[in-house]
Amino acid sequence: MAKPILVANWKNHPGSLAEAKALLKGLSKEARLYKNLSLFIAPPAPYLELAALKARNFARLACQDMAAFSQGTYTAMLTPDILKSLGVRLAIIGHSERRALGETSAQVVDKVKVALRAGIVPLVCIGEQARDVDGEHFDILREELKSSLSGLNAKTARGIIIAYEPVWVIGKSAKDALPPAELAQTVIFLKKQLSDLYGRSVAESIPILYGGAVEPENAGALMRETYIKGFLVGHASLKPESFKSIAESLLTKI
Ligand code: PGA
């Protein structure tokens, strides 16, 4: 059975290289635990080299975004050659905080294709802004999923991972998080959409992760019977004790 996937999205934290070093030191104390998972750390890009060095025994590297092109001259862009040379294996693409700054699904698709061509696994983020009893979020999710994968065929779709992150939950605490039953329902819905797009066997091969207010208090319940393959964790990934406890929850399921 594949190992559960855990992705630490540090966003723009911590605020200094010295703090990043201390955080990596804290995480490394649980290296033995983390080896049981498929753990990826996505630090701010300037800390990638440090993370590559300090986490090499227990985690692989991820980036929080990447360029939508591989050839050419682009000021400030992280192109796949640079990312690969640093050891990046997975790219978070289309995070809601990037989409809020104007990133479109068309750009997401371009990035997904560039990542796949470079041998970097795209972690494609989707999520609704809000939900109500009318279930309109299902239409929104269907559209966002389809437009973020537009033009990808069944063969290439096997190489992606989906992160479902309800935007209205991101950054909140466990008590405000999505109830597990609603997560299970949403994951079934997403699997059905993937199956309609690519067929059942491809859909089953695409892992779906959950992100949004994952904390030690709710990680176990969110993992159990919700059909997810792991978590994308924001704020709790900056606290070694909390992160350890989330990792343990992922491992108790199996
Ligand atoms: P959070 O963030 O865990 O702080 O809610 C998750 C994310 O934005 O990926």
py3Dmol code that shows the C-alpha trace and the ligand (Angstrom):
import py3Dmol

protein = """\
ATOM      1  CA  MET A   1       0.000   0.000   0.000  1.00  0.00           C
ATOM      2  CA  ALA A   2       1.289   3.482  -0.884  1.00  0.00           C
ATOM      3  CA  LYS A   3       2.483   5.583   2.009  1.00  0.00           C
ATOM      4  CA  PRO A   4       0.203   8.412   3.160  1.00  0.00           C
ATOM      5  CA  ILE A   5       1.238  11.759   1.690  1.00  0.00           C
ATOM      6  CA  LEU A   6       1.934  14.748   3.920  1.00  0.00           C
ATOM      7  CA  VAL A   7       2.841  18.123   2.446  1.00  0.00           C
ATOM      8  CA  ALA A   8       4.026  20.993   4.651  1.00  0.00           C
ATOM      9  CA  ASN A   9       3.154  24.332   3.063  1.00  0.00           C
ATOM     10  CA  TRP A  10       5.215  26.855   4.990  1.00  0.00           C
ATOM     11  CA  LYS A  11       3.874  29.719   2.832  1.00  0.00           C
ATOM     12  CA  ASN A  12       5.945  32.846   3.626  1.00  0.00           C
ATOM     13  CA  HIS A  13       7.116  31.580   7.038  1.00  0.00           C
ATOM     14  CA  PRO A  14       9.230  31.545   9.103  1.00  0.00           C
ATOM     15  CA  GLY A  15      10.512  35.070   8.761  1.00  0.00           C
ATOM     16  CA  SER A  16      14.246  34.375   8.783  1.00  0.00           C
ATOM     17  CA  LEU A  17      16.800  31.807   7.703  1.00  0.00           C
ATOM     18  CA  ALA A  18      17.793  31.243  11.333  1.00  0.00           C
ATOM     19  CA  GLU A  19      14.192  30.399  12.251  1.00  0.00           C
ATOM     20  CA  ALA A  20      13.901  28.094   9.239  1.00  0.00           C
ATOM     21  CA  LYS A  21      17.003  26.301  10.474  1.00  0.00           C
ATOM     22  CA  ALA A  22      15.486  25.913  13.940  1.00  0.00           C
ATOM     23  CA  LEU A  23      12.221  24.611  12.474  1.00  0.00           C
ATOM     24  CA  LEU A  24      14.046  22.012  10.382  1.00  0.00           C
ATOM     25  CA  LYS A  25      16.008  20.966  13.448  1.00  0.00           C
ATOM     26  CA  GLY A  26      12.741  20.523  15.361  1.00  0.00           C
ATOM     27  CA  LEU A  27      11.238  18.446  12.556  1.00  0.00           C
ATOM     28  CA  SER A  28      14.348  16.291  12.203  1.00  0.00           C
ATOM     29  CA  LYS A  29      13.841  14.944  15.741  1.00  0.00           C
ATOM     30  CA  GLU A  30      10.999  12.847  14.332  1.00  0.00           C
ATOM     31  CA  ALA A  31      12.898  11.680  11.256  1.00  0.00           C
ATOM     32  CA  ARG A  32      12.107   8.043  12.021  1.00  0.00           C
ATOM     33  CA  LEU A  33       8.386   8.726  12.135  1.00  0.00           C
ATOM     34  CA  TYR A  34       8.440  10.763   8.916  1.00  0.00           C
ATOM     35  CA  LYS A  35      10.186   8.009   7.000  1.00  0.00           C
ATOM     36  CA  ASN A  36       6.911   6.062   7.167  1.00  0.00           C
ATOM     37  CA  LEU A  37       5.226   8.759   5.118  1.00  0.00           C
ATOM     38  CA  SER A  38       5.712  10.369   1.781  1.00  0.00           C
ATOM     39  CA  LEU A  39       6.628  13.712   3.318  1.00  0.00           C
ATOM     40  CA  PHE A  40       7.233  16.866   1.284  1.00  0.00           C
ATOM     41  CA  ILE A  41       8.351  20.202   2.704  1.00  0.00           C
ATOM     42  CA  ALA A  42       7.486  23.316   0.706  1.00  0.00           C
ATOM     43  CA  PRO A  43       9.482  26.159   2.277  1.00  0.00           C
ATOM     44  CA  PRO A  44       9.774  29.687   0.883  1.00  0.00           C
ATOM     45  CA  ALA A  45      12.024  29.384  -2.186  1.00  0.00           C
ATOM     46  CA  PRO A  46      15.066  31.086  -0.572  1.00  0.00           C
ATOM     47  CA  TYR A  47      15.121  28.304   2.036  1.00  0.00           C
ATOM     48  CA  LEU A  48      15.003  25.425  -0.458  1.00  0.00           C
ATOM     49  CA  GLU A  49      18.721  24.770  -0.352  1.00  0.00           C
ATOM     50  CA  LEU A  50      18.763  24.773   3.431  1.00  0.00           C
ATOM     51  CA  ALA A  51      15.774  22.412   3.564  1.00  0.00           C
ATOM     52  CA  ALA A  52      17.411  20.121   1.018  1.00  0.00           C
ATOM     53  CA  LEU A  53      20.385  19.808   3.326  1.00  0.00           C
ATOM     54  CA  LYS A  54      18.667  19.583   6.698  1.00  0.00           C
ATOM     55  CA  ALA A  55      15.684  17.418   5.755  1.00  0.00           C
ATOM     56  CA  ARG A  56      17.407  15.048   3.354  1.00  0.00           C
ATOM     57  CA  ASN A  57      17.014  12.103   5.738  1.00  0.00           C
ATOM     58  CA  PHE A  58      13.279  12.339   6.173  1.00  0.00           C
ATOM     59  CA  ALA A  59      11.567  14.521   3.561  1.00  0.00           C
ATOM     60  CA  ARG A  60      11.548  15.501  -0.072  1.00  0.00           C
ATOM     61  CA  LEU A  61      11.377  19.040  -1.337  1.00  0.00           C
ATOM     62  CA  ALA A  62       8.381  20.840  -2.797  1.00  0.00           C
ATOM     63  CA  CYS A  63       7.880  24.342  -4.145  1.00  0.00           C
ATOM     64  CA  GLN A  64       4.849  26.548  -3.531  1.00  0.00           C
ATOM     65  CA  ASP A  65       4.503  27.692  -7.130  1.00  0.00           C
ATOM     66  CA  MET A  66       6.511  27.522 -10.337  1.00  0.00           C
ATOM     67  CA  ALA A  67       6.858  29.174 -13.713  1.00  0.00           C
ATOM     68  CA  ALA A  68       4.403  28.314 -16.468  1.00  0.00           C
ATOM     69  CA  PHE A  69       7.252  28.010 -18.983  1.00  0.00           C
ATOM     70  CA  SER A  70      10.562  26.227 -19.142  1.00  0.00           C
ATOM     71  CA  GLN A  71      12.420  28.072 -21.905  1.00  0.00           C
ATOM     72  CA  GLY A  72      13.213  31.775 -22.159  1.00  0.00           C
ATOM     73  CA  THR A  73      14.181  34.712 -19.976  1.00  0.00           C
ATOM     74  CA  TYR A  74      11.805  35.592 -17.147  1.00  0.00           C
ATOM     75  CA  THR A  75      12.752  37.861 -14.268  1.00  0.00           C
ATOM     76  CA  ALA A  76      11.869  36.379 -10.857  1.00  0.00           C
ATOM     77  CA  MET A  77      10.414  33.132 -12.213  1.00  0.00           C
ATOM     78  CA  LEU A  78      11.231  29.736 -10.775  1.00  0.00           C
ATOM     79  CA  THR A  79      11.719  27.597 -13.847  1.00  0.00           C
ATOM     80  CA  PRO A  80      11.785  23.794 -13.614  1.00  0.00           C
ATOM     81  CA  ASP A  81      15.513  23.484 -14.266  1.00  0.00           C
ATOM     82  CA  ILE A  82      16.299  25.631 -11.206  1.00  0.00           C
ATOM     83  CA  LEU A  83      13.794  23.776  -9.055  1.00  0.00           C
ATOM     84  CA  LYS A  84      15.056  20.385 -10.146  1.00  0.00           C
ATOM     85  CA  SER A  85      18.660  21.326  -9.512  1.00  0.00           C
ATOM     86  CA  LEU A  86      17.676  22.085  -5.913  1.00  0.00           C
ATOM     87  CA  GLY A  87      15.987  18.702  -5.593  1.00  0.00           C
ATOM     88  CA  VAL A  88      12.351  19.768  -5.866  1.00  0.00           C
ATOM     89  CA  ARG A  89      10.107  16.768  -6.569  1.00  0.00           C
ATOM     90  CA  LEU A  90       6.624  18.204  -6.161  1.00  0.00           C
ATOM     91  CA  ALA A  91       5.051  21.584  -7.002  1.00  0.00           C
ATOM     92  CA  ILE A  92       1.997  23.060  -5.293  1.00  0.00           C
ATOM     93  CA  ILE A  93       0.089  24.596  -8.193  1.00  0.00           C
ATOM     94  CA  GLY A  94      -3.017  26.791  -8.120  1.00  0.00           C
ATOM     95  CA  HIS A  95      -3.093  27.322  -4.366  1.00  0.00           C
ATOM     96  CA  SER A  96      -6.079  29.516  -3.492  1.00  0.00           C
ATOM     97  CA  GLU A  97      -3.747  32.240  -2.219  1.00  0.00           C
ATOM     98  CA  ARG A  98      -2.163  32.341  -5.695  1.00  0.00           C
ATOM     99  CA  ARG A  99      -5.563  32.262  -7.384  1.00  0.00           C
ATOM    100  CA  ALA A 100      -6.673  35.149  -5.140  1.00  0.00           C
ATOM    101  CA  LEU A 101      -3.800  37.170  -6.613  1.00  0.00           C
ATOM    102  CA  GLY A 102      -5.111  36.576 -10.104  1.00  0.00           C
ATOM    103  CA  GLU A 103      -3.798  33.176 -11.165  1.00  0.00           C
ATOM    104  CA  THR A 104      -6.240  31.617 -13.620  1.00  0.00           C
ATOM    105  CA  SER A 105      -7.008  27.974 -14.273  1.00  0.00           C
ATOM    106  CA  ALA A 106      -5.431  28.418 -17.732  1.00  0.00           C
ATOM    107  CA  GLN A 107      -2.149  29.364 -16.035  1.00  0.00           C
ATOM    108  CA  VAL A 108      -2.584  26.451 -13.654  1.00  0.00           C
ATOM    109  CA  VAL A 109      -2.872  24.058 -16.614  1.00  0.00           C
ATOM    110  CA  ASP A 110       0.293  25.486 -18.193  1.00  0.00           C
ATOM    111  CA  LYS A 111       2.192  25.014 -14.935  1.00  0.00           C
ATOM    112  CA  VAL A 112       0.877  21.473 -14.526  1.00  0.00           C
ATOM    113  CA  LYS A 113       2.118  20.587 -18.008  1.00  0.00           C
ATOM    114  CA  VAL A 114       5.530  22.196 -17.443  1.00  0.00           C
ATOM    115  CA  ALA A 115       5.880  20.319 -14.155  1.00  0.00           C
ATOM    116  CA  LEU A 116       4.929  16.975 -15.689  1.00  0.00           C
ATOM    117  CA  ARG A 117       7.376  17.454 -18.558  1.00  0.00           C
ATOM    118  CA  ALA A 118      10.134  18.219 -16.053  1.00  0.00           C
ATOM    119  CA  GLY A 119       9.355  15.192 -13.903  1.00  0.00           C
ATOM    120  CA  ILE A 120       8.008  17.283 -11.018  1.00  0.00           C
ATOM    121  CA  VAL A 121       4.724  16.025  -9.537  1.00  0.00           C
ATOM    122  CA  PRO A 122       2.012  18.693  -9.755  1.00  0.00           C
ATOM    123  CA  LEU A 123      -0.150  19.025  -6.646  1.00  0.00           C
ATOM    124  CA  VAL A 124      -3.177  20.761  -8.134  1.00  0.00           C
ATOM    125  CA  CYS A 125      -5.193  22.752  -5.597  1.00  0.00           C
ATOM    126  CA  ILE A 126      -8.909  23.321  -5.915  1.00  0.00           C
ATOM    127  CA  GLY A 127     -11.561  24.505  -3.476  1.00  0.00           C
ATOM    128  CA  GLU A 128     -14.739  26.488  -3.180  1.00  0.00           C
ATOM    129  CA  GLN A 129     -14.922  29.950  -1.597  1.00  0.00           C
ATOM    130  CA  ALA A 130     -18.055  29.096   0.390  1.00  0.00           C
ATOM    131  CA  ARG A 131     -20.696  26.405   0.669  1.00  0.00           C
ATOM    132  CA  ASP A 132     -24.390  26.323   1.451  1.00  0.00           C
ATOM    133  CA  VAL A 133     -27.176  23.773   1.622  1.00  0.00           C
ATOM    134  CA  ASP A 134     -28.031  24.273  -2.068  1.00  0.00           C
ATOM    135  CA  GLY A 135     -24.779  22.494  -2.939  1.00  0.00           C
ATOM    136  CA  GLU A 136     -23.638  25.052  -5.484  1.00  0.00           C
ATOM    137  CA  HIS A 137     -20.070  24.385  -4.417  1.00  0.00           C
ATOM    138  CA  PHE A 138     -20.276  21.098  -6.311  1.00  0.00           C
ATOM    139  CA  ASP A 139     -20.732  22.980  -9.605  1.00  0.00           C
ATOM    140  CA  ILE A 140     -17.847  25.272  -8.693  1.00  0.00           C
ATOM    141  CA  LEU A 141     -15.582  22.349  -7.847  1.00  0.00           C
ATOM    142  CA  ARG A 142     -16.488  20.512 -11.049  1.00  0.00           C
ATOM    143  CA  GLU A 143     -15.650  23.574 -13.132  1.00  0.00           C
ATOM    144  CA  GLU A 144     -12.425  24.357 -11.297  1.00  0.00           C
ATOM    145  CA  LEU A 145     -11.256  20.756 -11.550  1.00  0.00           C
ATOM    146  CA  LYS A 146     -12.051  20.535 -15.253  1.00  0.00           C
ATOM    147  CA  SER A 147     -10.493  23.878 -16.137  1.00  0.00           C
ATOM    148  CA  SER A 148      -7.370  23.210 -14.053  1.00  0.00           C
ATOM    149  CA  LEU A 149      -6.756  19.931 -15.893  1.00  0.00           C
ATOM    150  CA  SER A 150      -7.940  21.012 -19.323  1.00  0.00           C
ATOM    151  CA  GLY A 151      -6.041  19.311 -22.147  1.00  0.00           C
ATOM    152  CA  LEU A 152      -4.482  16.659 -19.929  1.00  0.00           C
ATOM    153  CA  ASN A 153      -5.033  13.156 -21.239  1.00  0.00           C
ATOM    154  CA  ALA A 154      -5.608  10.059 -19.157  1.00  0.00           C
ATOM    155  CA  LYS A 155      -1.966   8.989 -19.349  1.00  0.00           C
ATOM    156  CA  THR A 156      -0.561  12.275 -18.052  1.00  0.00           C
ATOM    157  CA  ALA A 157      -3.352  12.644 -15.501  1.00  0.00           C
ATOM    158  CA  ARG A 158      -1.924   9.581 -13.736  1.00  0.00           C
ATOM    159  CA  GLY A 159       1.022  11.743 -12.687  1.00  0.00           C
ATOM    160  CA  ILE A 160      -0.894  14.359 -10.726  1.00  0.00           C
ATOM    161  CA  ILE A 161      -2.116  14.717  -7.153  1.00  0.00           C
ATOM    162  CA  ILE A 162      -5.189  16.762  -6.218  1.00  0.00           C
ATOM    163  CA  ALA A 163      -5.422  18.858  -3.055  1.00  0.00           C
ATOM    164  CA  TYR A 164      -8.956  19.737  -2.073  1.00  0.00           C
ATOM    165  CA  GLU A 165      -8.873  22.838   0.132  1.00  0.00           C
ATOM    166  CA  PRO A 166     -12.126  24.640   0.962  1.00  0.00           C
ATOM    167  CA  VAL A 167     -10.964  28.248   0.844  1.00  0.00           C
ATOM    168  CA  TRP A 168     -13.293  29.350   3.644  1.00  0.00           C
ATOM    169  CA  VAL A 169     -11.529  26.964   6.038  1.00  0.00           C
ATOM    170  CA  ILE A 170      -7.891  27.784   5.238  1.00  0.00           C
ATOM    171  CA  GLY A 171      -6.067  29.374   8.155  1.00  0.00           C
ATOM    172  CA  LYS A 172      -8.877  28.612  10.628  1.00  0.00           C
ATOM    173  CA  SER A 173      -8.576  26.372  13.659  1.00  0.00           C
ATOM    174  CA  ALA A 174      -9.796  22.780  14.006  1.00  0.00           C
ATOM    175  CA  LYS A 175     -13.106  23.804  15.554  1.00  0.00           C
ATOM    176  CA  ASP A 176     -14.066  25.747  12.407  1.00  0.00           C
ATOM    177  CA  ALA A 177     -12.866  23.068   9.968  1.00  0.00           C
ATOM    178  CA  LEU A 178     -14.886  21.059   7.495  1.00  0.00           C
ATOM    179  CA  PRO A 179     -16.819  18.219   9.174  1.00  0.00           C
ATOM    180  CA  PRO A 180     -15.412  14.811   8.096  1.00  0.00           C
ATOM    181  CA  ALA A 181     -18.764  13.672   6.672  1.00  0.00           C
ATOM    182  CA  GLU A 182     -18.783  16.651   4.309  1.00  0.00           C
ATOM    183  CA  LEU A 183     -15.199  15.930   3.330  1.00  0.00           C
ATOM    184  CA  ALA A 184     -16.090  12.312   2.522  1.00  0.00           C
ATOM    185  CA  GLN A 185     -19.011  13.449   0.365  1.00  0.00           C
ATOM    186  CA  THR A 186     -16.795  15.931  -1.492  1.00  0.00           C
ATOM    187  CA  VAL A 187     -14.031  13.402  -2.101  1.00  0.00           C
ATOM    188  CA  ILE A 188     -16.552  10.935  -3.572  1.00  0.00           C
ATOM    189  CA  PHE A 189     -17.808  13.737  -5.800  1.00  0.00           C
ATOM    190  CA  LEU A 190     -14.284  14.583  -6.984  1.00  0.00           C
ATOM    191  CA  LYS A 191     -13.506  10.940  -7.662  1.00  0.00           C
ATOM    192  CA  LYS A 192     -16.624  10.715  -9.804  1.00  0.00           C
ATOM    193  CA  GLN A 193     -15.559  13.810 -11.766  1.00  0.00           C
ATOM    194  CA  LEU A 194     -12.088  12.350 -12.309  1.00  0.00           C
ATOM    195  CA  SER A 195     -13.649   9.089 -13.372  1.00  0.00           C
ATOM    196  CA  ASP A 196     -15.892  10.894 -15.900  1.00  0.00           C
ATOM    197  CA  LEU A 197     -12.834  12.693 -17.277  1.00  0.00           C
ATOM    198  CA  TYR A 198     -10.309   9.862 -17.381  1.00  0.00           C
ATOM    199  CA  GLY A 199     -12.007   6.583 -16.586  1.00  0.00           C
ATOM    200  CA  ARG A 200     -12.202   4.699 -13.350  1.00  0.00           C
ATOM    201  CA  SER A 201      -8.745   3.186 -13.172  1.00  0.00           C
ATOM    202  CA  VAL A 202      -6.985   6.525 -13.746  1.00  0.00           C
ATOM    203  CA  ALA A 203      -9.314   8.231 -11.263  1.00  0.00           C
ATOM    204  CA  GLU A 204      -8.419   5.628  -8.664  1.00  0.00           C
ATOM    205  CA  SER A 205      -4.710   6.221  -9.245  1.00  0.00           C
ATOM    206  CA  ILE A 206      -4.942   9.980  -8.556  1.00  0.00           C
ATOM    207  CA  PRO A 207      -4.455  10.653  -4.833  1.00  0.00           C
ATOM    208  CA  ILE A 208      -6.715  13.287  -3.278  1.00  0.00           C
ATOM    209  CA  LEU A 209      -5.302  15.187  -0.305  1.00  0.00           C
ATOM    210  CA  TYR A 210      -7.186  17.450   2.040  1.00  0.00           C
ATOM    211  CA  GLY A 211      -6.010  20.841   3.275  1.00  0.00           C
ATOM    212  CA  GLY A 212      -7.557  23.559   5.414  1.00  0.00           C
ATOM    213  CA  ALA A 213      -7.284  23.885   9.198  1.00  0.00           C
ATOM    214  CA  VAL A 214      -5.702  20.468   9.658  1.00  0.00           C
ATOM    215  CA  GLU A 215      -4.547  20.394  13.274  1.00  0.00           C
ATOM    216  CA  PRO A 216      -3.751  17.620  15.777  1.00  0.00           C
ATOM    217  CA  GLU A 217      -7.314  17.937  17.117  1.00  0.00           C
ATOM    218  CA  ASN A 218      -9.048  17.018  13.861  1.00  0.00           C
ATOM    219  CA  ALA A 219      -6.449  15.139  11.794  1.00  0.00           C
ATOM    220  CA  GLY A 220      -7.573  11.676  12.927  1.00  0.00           C
ATOM    221  CA  ALA A 221     -11.253  12.306  12.213  1.00  0.00           C
ATOM    222  CA  LEU A 222     -10.499  13.943   8.855  1.00  0.00           C
ATOM    223  CA  MET A 223      -8.445  10.958   7.778  1.00  0.00           C
ATOM    224  CA  ARG A 224     -10.831   8.207   8.841  1.00  0.00           C
ATOM    225  CA  GLU A 225     -13.344   7.107   6.237  1.00  0.00           C
ATOM    226  CA  THR A 226     -12.979  10.199   4.087  1.00  0.00           C
ATOM    227  CA  TYR A 227     -11.068   8.440   1.261  1.00  0.00           C
ATOM    228  CA  ILE A 228      -8.209  10.950   1.293  1.00  0.00           C
ATOM    229  CA  LYS A 229      -4.592   9.883   0.868  1.00  0.00           C
ATOM    230  CA  GLY A 230      -3.047  12.570   3.055  1.00  0.00           C
ATOM    231  CA  PHE A 231      -2.909  16.226   4.009  1.00  0.00           C
ATOM    232  CA  LEU A 232      -1.634  19.573   2.797  1.00  0.00           C
ATOM    233  CA  VAL A 233      -0.883  21.420   6.021  1.00  0.00           C
ATOM    234  CA  GLY A 234      -0.298  25.147   6.442  1.00  0.00           C
ATOM    235  CA  HIS A 235       0.022  26.751   9.870  1.00  0.00           C
ATOM    236  CA  ALA A 236       0.328  23.509  11.843  1.00  0.00           C
ATOM    237  CA  SER A 237       3.390  22.543   9.773  1.00  0.00           C
ATOM    238  CA  LEU A 238       5.304  25.383  11.442  1.00  0.00           C
ATOM    239  CA  LYS A 239       4.981  23.730  14.862  1.00  0.00           C
ATOM    240  CA  PRO A 240       7.034  20.530  15.096  1.00  0.00           C
ATOM    241  CA  GLU A 241       4.888  19.055  17.903  1.00  0.00           C
ATOM    242  CA  SER A 242       1.620  19.641  16.015  1.00  0.00           C
ATOM    243  CA  PHE A 243       3.085  18.364  12.788  1.00  0.00           C
ATOM    244  CA  LYS A 244       4.310  15.216  14.477  1.00  0.00           C
ATOM    245  CA  SER A 245       0.876  14.543  15.867  1.00  0.00           C
ATOM    246  CA  ILE A 246      -0.741  15.045  12.413  1.00  0.00           C
ATOM    247  CA  ALA A 247       1.770  12.596  10.948  1.00  0.00           C
ATOM    248  CA  GLU A 248       0.855  10.054  13.626  1.00  0.00           C
ATOM    249  CA  SER A 249      -2.831  10.419  12.734  1.00  0.00           C
ATOM    250  CA  LEU A 250      -2.049   9.595   9.126  1.00  0.00           C
ATOM    251  CA  LEU A 251      -0.239   6.468  10.189  1.00  0.00           C
ATOM    252  CA  THR A 252      -2.854   5.176  12.619  1.00  0.00           C
ATOM    253  CA  LYS A 253      -5.397   4.905   9.817  1.00  0.00           C
ATOM    254  CA  ILE A 254      -3.522   2.108   8.100  1.00  0.00           C
TER     255      ILE A 254
END
"""
ligand_1 = """\
9
PGA
P -3.885 25.888 6.860
O -3.472 26.116 5.336
O -3.472 24.506 7.237
O -3.173 26.949 7.605
O -5.384 26.035 6.903
C -3.568 25.109 4.378
C -3.128 25.648 3.047
O -3.354 26.836 2.782
O -2.544 24.909 2.231
"""
view = py3Dmol.view(width=600, height=400)
view.addModel(protein, "pdb")
view.setStyle({"model": 0}, {"cartoon": {"style": "trace"}})
view.addModel(ligand_1, "xyz")
view.setStyle({"model": 1}, {"stick": {}})
view.zoomTo()
view.show()
